């Protein structure tokens, strides 16, 4: 949901974003319920995520979110950072390099910071390359860094 801090642009002006910082999302708490639902959806029920009691004696002292759960928050958190008007369709085109440098303990808060590293013309619109950094409140290093590609189509083409 766009807020007063959201970067709002018309699709035709996307190229002007290249090389710039887009902003940061709000902080969002990662709950055990989210982790459990993600485990159900992905069939990844590893105890370090879904068994809080056993995870207390594990390497992180408690349950941690799946790395892919953190990454999967990108589209929702990007909604708080960037809103592009005048598009017929937005397509998540894929990912570049993805790393998970630090864990996300259940109960901690994360936010997303986004930079636009490139905007390229594609048939019917533009492809943006965004550098994403997920940080944990109070953490010393990022919990996820990724390059993500979105295509913004101005008409009905894809």
C-alpha positions in Angstrom: 0.0 0.0 0.0 1.6 3.3 -1.0 2.3 5.8 1.8 3.7 9.3 1.9 7.2 7.8 1.8 6.5 5.7 -1.4 8.3 6.7 -4.6 5.5 7.2 -7.1 6.3 7.4 -10.8 4.6 7.2 -14.1 5.7 4.2 -16.2 7.3 6.4 -18.9 9.6 8.0 -16.3 11.1 4.7 -15.0 14.4 5.2 -16.8 15.0 8.2 -14.5 15.2 5.8 -11.5 18.3 4.0 -12.7 21.2 4.5 -10.3 19.1 5.8 -7.5 17.9 4.8 -4.0 14.2 4.1 -3.9 13.7 4.0 -0.2 12.9 1.6 2.7 9.8 -0.2 3.8 8.4 -0.2 7.3 9.6 -2.8 9.9 7.6 -6.0 9.8 7.6 -8.7 12.5 8.3 -12.3 11.5 5.9 -14.6 13.4 6.0 -18.3 14.1 2.6 -18.5 12.4 4.1 -17.1 9.2 7.0 -19.5 9.4 4.6 -22.5 9.9 2.4 -21.4 7.0 5.4 -21.0 4.7 6.6 -24.5 5.8 3.2 -25.9 4.8 3.2 -24.1 1.5 6.7 -25.3 0.6 6.8 -28.7 2.4 10.0 -27.5 4.2 9.3 -28.5 7.8 12.9 -28.5 9.0 12.9 -28.4 12.8 15.0 -25.2 12.9 12.0 -23.4 11.5 9.0 -25.2 12.9 9.9 -26.7 16.2 10.6 -23.8 18.7 11.5 -26.1 21.6 14.0 -28.1 19.7 15.3 -25.0 17.9 16.2 -23.5 21.3 19.1 -26.0 21.5 20.0 -25.4 17.9 22.7 -23.1 16.4 20.6 -19.9 16.6 19.0 -20.4 20.1 15.5 -20.5 18.7 13.5 -20.9 15.5 14.5 -18.9 12.4 12.6 -18.0 9.3 13.3 -19.8 6.0 15.6 -17.7 3.8 13.1 -18.0 1.0 10.3 -16.7 3.3 12.4 -13.5 3.8 13.0 -13.3 0.0 9.3 -13.9 -0.7 8.4 -10.7 1.2 10.0 -8.6 -1.6 6.9 -7.9 -3.7 4.8 -6.9 -0.7 7.5 -4.8 0.9 8.3 -3.2 -2.5 4.7 -2.0 -2.6 5.7 0.3 0.3 8.7 1.6 -1.5 7.8 2.0 -5.2 4.4 2.5 -7.0 4.4 2.7 -10.8 1.4 4.2 -12.4 0.3 3.8 -16.0 1.1 0.1 -16.4 -1.1 -2.6 -17.8 0.8 -5.4 -16.2 3.8 -6.0 -13.9 5.7 -9.3 -14.2 8.3 -10.6 -11.7 10.9 -11.6 -14.3 13.3 -13.3 -12.0 16.3 -13.0 -9.7 20.0 -12.5 -10.0 22.4 -13.3 -7.2 20.7 -14.1 -3.9 22.5 -14.5 -0.5 21.3 -15.0 3.1 24.2 -13.6 5.2 22.4 -13.8 8.6 19.4 -15.6 10.1 16.0 -14.1 10.9 15.0 -15.2 14.3 11.2 -15.6 14.8 9.9 -12.6 16.5 12.4 -10.2 15.0 11.5 -7.4 12.6 12.7 -7.0 9.0 12.6 -4.2 6.5 13.6 -3.8 2.9 15.8 -1.2 1.3 15.8 -1.0 -2.5 18.0 0.6 -5.1 17.3 0.7 -8.9 20.5 -0.3 -10.6 19.2 -0.4 -14.2 16.2 0.2 -16.3 16.1 -1.3 -19.8 13.6 -1.0 -22.6 11.8 -4.2 -23.5 9.1 -4.8 -26.0 6.0 -3.0 -24.7 7.6 -1.5 -21.6 10.6 -1.5 -19.2 12.6 -3.9 -17.2 14.0 -2.7 -13.9 16.9 -4.3 -12.0 16.6 -3.7 -8.3 19.2 -4.3 -5.6 17.3 -5.4 -2.5 18.7 -5.5 1.0 16.7 -7.0 3.8 17.8 -6.0 7.3 16.9 -7.2 10.7 16.2 -4.6 13.4 19.3 -4.6 15.6 21.2 -6.9 13.3 24.8 -6.3 12.3 24.5 -7.5 8.7 21.8 -8.0 6.1 19.6 -11.1 6.4 19.1 -11.2 2.6 20.6 -9.4 -0.4 19.2 -10.1 -3.9 18.9 -8.7 -7.4 15.4 -8.8 -8.7 14.0 -8.0 -12.1 10.5 -6.7 -12.8 8.9 -5.9 -16.1 6.5 -3.1 -16.4 4.3 -3.4 -19.5 2.6 -0.2 -20.8 0.1 -2.1 -23.1 -1.2 -5.6 -23.4 2.2 -7.1 -24.5 4.2 -9.5 -22.6 
